[in-house]
């Protein structure tokens, strides 16, 4: 036993073998050179680090960070980066991971199950495991499969007939979980072998993911609620790269850059798109949502954007930043040619508010400034006489949009 001087880790403790295993295998660090602190709480950051130690990753292979609240240089950052890049963990929403939040029992089950998928471990489970517990119905929908798997393989067990899925765990309890799963999640060590003959699982981490790679942060709770035709990865691919094989998508990809920092700033617009509530609809498909996002980015001349999916909102949220750029000579000529009453006020704030719009109006097709000015006057004076504000954008040279 490494922590012989820790009075809380004695041979009579129920967790003695588990702590001895976890410390000997290098899964845990002590809270000091001689203490383990078995009753201290386990956070999400700690849990992912223990799992990274189990996988034997090299922290130097995982620079950067996917999440806003996981900055570079923290002791858990490369482990969270590894887990996120391999789809072992998702965030808690709004581009965050919440590393200092206590990890729940069902979250641990999901993380271990996702890890098991990357190592070709036994993913079978026995049905009806949750029904054995009085609070089995309280397991979140996104975690039910993982919890049944964890119970089937004796990784997790209940207490007094209760499973306590939202309950948190101590360091000793997590050590016990890893001890229970030492054979199932064997990483090729001599001591830990799979329970049935099978190829040695490959836990060698793949290439380090690019920390700047666009990725919609989406929790397991949200992913479980998405409709079959709502694929967040496909949605983002459409926005970034264009129509592909879907004839309903009209664009070749946005020129705006992915910028998750917009989520925590005030200098951006925010629009709700593509609800996943109620029924499945073609109007809420990946391509349809991408169409709406691409059009909004285009007509507002946005240079930066980010997309989130929040459980409490029930829809994808687009954060976007209209570009700060001076008017071109052509745009100045259009504004000079306009004849509008003083009641029609030029207002840049419309680029942030999801206003009505018209366009594109191309310089050549409308015979220059006078032709575009006449069209704008028609929209504002004839079609929308009650509009009191308007704004013009030029997302591409010679192509103009009216916001009103």
C-alpha positions in Angstrom: 0.0 0.0 0.0 1.5 3.3 -1.1 -0.5 5.4 1.4 0.5 3.6 4.6 0.5 6.9 6.6 -3.1 7.7 5.7 -5.2 6.8 8.7 -8.3 6.7 6.5 -6.9 3.9 4.3 -6.6 0.9 6.6 -6.7 -2.8 5.8 -10.1 -3.0 7.4 -11.6 -0.4 5.0 -14.0 -1.6 2.3 -12.1 0.3 -0.3 -8.6 -0.9 0.8 -8.0 -3.2 -2.2 -9.4 -0.7 -4.6 -7.2 2.2 -3.4 -4.2 -0.1 -3.4 -5.0 -1.1 -7.0 -5.7 2.4 -8.2 -2.5 3.8 -6.6 -0.3 1.0 -7.7 -1.5 1.2 -11.3 -0.9 5.0 -11.3 -4.5 5.9 -11.9 -4.7 8.2 -8.9 -2.3 10.7 -7.5 -2.4 11.2 -3.7 -3.6 14.4 -2.1 -0.1 14.5 -0.6 3.0 12.3 -0.6 1.5 10.0 2.0 -2.3 10.6 1.9 -5.1 9.5 -0.5 -8.1 11.3 1.1 -10.7 8.6 0.2 -13.7 10.6 1.3 -12.8 13.7 -0.8 -15.3 14.4 -3.6 -14.5 13.4 -7.2 -14.9 16.1 -9.9 -15.4 15.7 -13.6 -11.9 16.9 -14.3 -10.5 14.4 -11.8 -12.5 11.5 -13.2 -11.3 12.2 -16.8 -7.7 12.4 -15.6 -8.0 9.0 -13.9 -9.4 7.5 -17.1 -6.6 9.1 -19.1 -4.1 7.5 -16.8 -5.9 4.2 -17.3 -5.5 4.6 -21.1 -1.9 5.6 -20.7 -2.1 8.7 -22.7 0.8 11.2 -23.1 -0.5 14.6 -22.0 1.9 16.3 -24.4 0.0 14.8 -27.3 -3.1 16.9 -26.4 -2.5 20.6 -26.5 -5.3 23.2 -26.6 -8.8 22.8 -25.3 -12.3 22.3 -26.8 -14.0 24.0 -23.9 -14.3 27.6 -22.7 -13.8 26.6 -19.0 -10.9 24.3 -19.6 -8.0 26.7 -20.3 -4.5 25.6 -21.3 -2.1 24.8 -18.6 -4.4 23.2 -16.1 -3.6 19.7 -14.8 -6.8 18.2 -16.3 -6.7 20.0 -19.7 -4.9 17.5 -21.9 -7.0 14.7 -20.4 -10.3 16.5 -21.2 -8.9 17.3 -24.7 -8.1 13.6 -25.2 -11.6 12.5 -24.0 -13.5 15.1 -26.0 -11.5 14.4 -29.2 -12.3 10.7 -28.9 -16.0 11.3 -28.1 -15.7 9.9 -24.6 -17.0 13.0 -23.0 -19.3 15.8 -24.0 -19.7 19.2 -22.3 -22.4 20.4 -20.0 -23.6 23.1 -22.4 -22.7 26.5 -23.7 -19.3 25.3 -24.8 -18.3 24.3 -21.2 -17.2 21.1 -19.5 -17.5 22.1 -15.8 -14.3 20.3 -14.7 -14.8 21.4 -11.0 -18.4 20.1 -10.8 -18.8 16.8 -8.9 -19.2 13.9 -11.3 -22.5 11.9 -11.0 -22.9 8.2 -11.0 -24.7 8.2 -14.3 -22.1 10.5 -15.9 -19.4 8.1 -14.8 -21.3 5.2 -16.4 -21.7 7.1 -19.7 -18.0 8.1 -19.8 -16.8 4.6 -19.0 -19.2 3.2 -21.7 -17.9 5.6 -24.3 -14.4 4.7 -23.4 -15.3 1.0 -23.7 -16.5 1.7 -27.2 -13.1 3.1 -28.2 -11.3 0.0 -26.9 -13.5 -2.8 -28.4 -14.6 -4.0 -24.9 -17.6 -6.1 -24.2 -20.6 -3.7 -24.7 -23.3 -6.3 -24.0 -25.8 -5.7 -21.2 -28.8 -7.5 -19.7 -32.1 -5.8 -20.1 -34.2 -4.8 -17.1 -31.3 -3.9 -14.8 -32.8 -0.5 -13.9 -36.1 -2.1 -12.8 -34.3 -3.8 -9.9 -33.9 -0.4 -8.2 -36.6 1.7 -6.7 -35.2 4.8 -8.3 -34.2 3.2 -11.6 -36.8 5.3 -13.4 -34.8 8.4 -12.4 -31.9 7.6 -14.6 -31.7 10.2 -17.4 -32.7 9.0 -20.8 -29.2 9.6 -22.3 -27.6 7.4 -19.6 -30.0 4.4 -19.5 -28.0 2.2 -21.8 -24.7 3.0 -20.1 -26.2 2.4 -16.7 -27.6 -1.0 -17.7 -24.2 -1.9 -19.1 -22.4 -0.8 -15.9 -24.7 -2.7 -13.7 -24.6 -5.8 -15.9 -20.8 -5.9 -15.6 -20.8 -5.1 -11.8 -19.0 -1.8 -12.4 -21.8 0.0 -10.4 -24.1 -1.3 -7.8 -26.8 0.2 -5.7 -27.3 0.6 -2.0 -30.4 -0.3 0.0 -32.3 -1.0 -3.3 -31.5 2.4 -4.7 -29.2 3.3 -7.6 -28.9 7.1 -6.9 -28.0 8.0 -10.6 -27.6 11.7 -9.9 -25.6 11.0 -6.7 -21.9 12.0 -6.6 -18.9 9.9 -5.8 -15.9 10.1 -3.5 -12.3 9.2 -4.5 -12.6 5.9 -2.7 -15.8 5.1 -4.6 -14.2 5.9 -7.9 -11.2 3.8 -7.1 -13.7 0.9 -6.4 -15.3 1.5 -9.8 -12.0 1.2 -11.6 -11.1 -1.8 -9.5 -14.5 -3.4 -10.5 -13.8 -2.7 -14.2 -10.2 -3.6 -14.2 -10.7 -6.8 -16.3 -13.5 -5.4 -18.6 -11.5 -2.3 -19.4 -8.1 -4.0 -19.5 -5.5 -2.0 -21.2 -3.0 -4.8 -22.0 -1.2 -4.9 -18.7 -0.1 -8.3 -17.4 -2.4 -8.1 -14.4 -5.5 -7.0 -16.2 -6.7 -9.4 -18.8 -10.1 -9.6 -20.6 -12.6 -12.0 -19.0 -13.1 -13.8 -22.3 -10.6 -14.6 -25.1 -10.5 -11.6 -27.5 -7.9 -9.5 -29.2 -6.1 -7.1 -26.9 -8.0 -3.9 -26.9 -6.3 -1.0 -28.6 -6.3 2.1 -26.4 -3.5 3.9 -28.3 -4.9 7.4 -28.7 -5.5 8.6 -32.2 -3.9 11.7 -33.7 -4.3 14.7 -31.5 -7.4 16.6 -32.6 -7.0 20.2 -33.7 -8.2 22.4 -30.8 -9.4 25.0 -33.3 -11.5 22.5 -35.3 -15.2 23.6 -35.3 -17.4 21.4 -33.2 -20.9 21.9 -31.9 -20.6 21.2 -28.2 -23.6 19.0 -27.4 -24.4 17.0 -24.2 -25.6 13.4 -24.2 -28.9 14.7 -22.8 -29.4 16.8 -25.9 -28.1 14.2 -28.4 -30.7 11.8 -27.1 -33.5 14.2 -27.8 -32.5 15.1 -31.4 -34.7 13.8 -34.2 -33.3 11.1 -36.6 -32.8 13.7 -39.3 -30.9 16.2 -37.0 -27.3 15.3 -37.2 -25.2 18.1 -35.6 -22.0 17.0 -37.3 -23.7 17.0 -40.7 -25.4 20.4 -39.9 -22.0 22.0 -39.2 -20.4 20.4 -42.3 -23.1 21.9 -44.5 -22.6 25.4 -43.0 -18.8 25.2 -43.4 -18.5 23.4 -46.7 -21.6 23.7 -48.7 -24.3 21.7 -50.4 -22.6 18.3 -50.9 -25.3 15.8 -52.1 -28.4 17.6 -50.8 -30.2 19.5 -53.5 -32.1 21.5 -50.9 -29.0 23.2 -49.7 -28.3 26.3 -51.6 -24.8 27.5 -50.5 -21.2 26.6 -51.0 -20.2 27.2 -47.4 -19.7 30.2 -45.2 -16.7 32.5 -45.1 -17.3 33.3 -41.4 -14.8 31.8 -39.0 -15.7 29.5 -36.0 -15.4 31.4 -32.8 -16.7 29.8 -29.5 -15.7 32.9 -27.5 -18.8 34.7 -28.9 -20.9 32.7 -26.4 -19.5 34.8 -23.6 -19.5 38.2 -25.3 -22.2 40.8 -25.8 -21.0 41.9 -29.2 -22.9 39.3 -31.2 -26.4 38.4 -32.4 -28.2 35.2 -31.3 -30.8 33.4 -33.2 -32.8 30.2 -32.4 -33.0 27.7 -35.3 -34.1 24.1 -35.7 -36.1 23.0 -32.6 -36.0 19.3 -31.8 -39.1 19.5 -29.7 -42.3 17.6 -30.7 -42.4 16.0 -34.2 -39.7 15.3 -36.8 -40.0 17.6 -39.7 -38.1 18.2 -43.0 -38.1 21.9 -42.0 -35.9 21.0 -39.0 -33.5 18.7 -40.8 -29.7 19.1 -40.7 -29.8 20.7 -44.2 -32.8 22.9 -43.5 -31.2 24.3 -40.3 -27.9 24.8 -42.1 -29.8 26.7 -44.8 -31.2 29.1 -42.3 -27.8 29.6 -40.5 -25.9 30.1 -43.8 -28.5 32.7 -45.0 -28.4 34.6 -41.7 -24.6 34.7 -41.8 -24.6 35.8 -45.4 -27.1 38.7 -45.2 -25.6 40.1 -42.0 -22.1 39.9 -43.4 -21.0 37.9 -40.4 -17.3 37.2 -40.0 -17.5 34.9 -36.9 -20.0 32.4 -35.6 -20.6 29.6 -33.2 -23.5 27.1 -32.8 -24.7 25.6 -29.5 -27.5 23.1 -28.6 -28.9 23.7 -25.1 -31.3 21.2 -23.4 -33.2 24.0 -21.7 -33.7 25.9 -25.0 -34.8 23.0 -27.1 -33.2 24.4 -30.3 -29.8 25.1 -31.9 -28.6 28.6 -31.2 -26.5 30.5 -33.6 -24.1 33.2 -32.2 -22.8 35.5 -34.9 -20.8 38.7 -35.3 -21.6 41.1 -38.1 -18.3 42.2 -39.6 -16.9 45.6 -38.7 -15.9 47.0 -42.1 -16.1 50.4 -43.8 -18.6 51.0 -46.6 -17.3 50.3 -50.0 -17.5 53.0 -52.7 -20.4 51.1 -54.3 -22.3 51.0 -51.0 -21.6 54.7 -50.4 -23.0 55.4 -53.9 -26.2 53.4 -53.1 -26.8 55.3 -49.9 -26.2 58.6 -51.7 -28.8 57.7 -54.3 -31.5 56.8 -51.8 -34.5 59.2 -51.3 -36.2 58.2 -48.1 -38.1 60.2 -45.5 -36.4 61.1 -42.2 -38.7 58.5 -40.5 -36.6 55.8 -42.1 -33.5 55.6 -39.9 -30.3 53.9 -40.9 -29.5 51.5 -38.0 -26.7 48.9 -37.8 -28.3 47.2 -34.8 -30.7 45.4 -37.3 -27.7 43.2 -38.2 -28.0 41.8 -34.6 -31.7 41.3 -34.3 -32.9 38.9 -37.0 -34.7 41.6 -38.9 -36.6 41.3 -42.1 -34.4 41.2 -45.2 -34.3 41.4 -49.0 -31.6 40.4 -51.4 -29.2 39.7 -52.9 -29.2 42.8 -55.1 -26.2 42.6 -57.4 -24.6 45.7 -58.8 -24.5 44.6 -62.4 -28.0 43.0 -62.5 -29.6 46.2 -61.1 -27.5 48.6 -63.2 -25.6 50.1 -60.4 -26.4 52.4 -57.5 -29.5 54.0 -58.9 -31.2 50.7 -59.7 -30.5 49.2 -56.3 -31.6 52.4 -54.6 -34.9 52.3 -56.5 -35.4 48.7 -55.4 -34.7 49.6 -51.8 -37.1 52.5 -51.9 -39.8 50.1 -53.3 -39.3 47.7 -50.4 -39.3 50.4 -47.7 -42.0 52.7 -49.1 -44.4 50.4 -50.9 -44.0 46.9 -49.5 -43.1 47.8 -45.9 -44.2 51.3 -45.3 -44.3 50.9 -41.5 -40.6 50.0 -41.3 -38.8 52.7 -39.3 -35.2 51.3 -39.6 -33.1 49.9 -42.3 -29.5 48.8 -42.9 -27.4 47.7 -45.9 -24.8 44.9 -45.9 -22.3 43.8 -48.6 -21.3 40.2 -47.7 -19.5 39.9 -51.1 -18.2 42.7 -53.3 -21.0 44.0 -55.5 -23.7 42.0 -53.7 -26.0 43.8 -51.3 -28.7 43.0 -48.7 -31.4 45.2 -47.2 -32.3 44.6 -43.5 -35.4 46.4 -42.2 
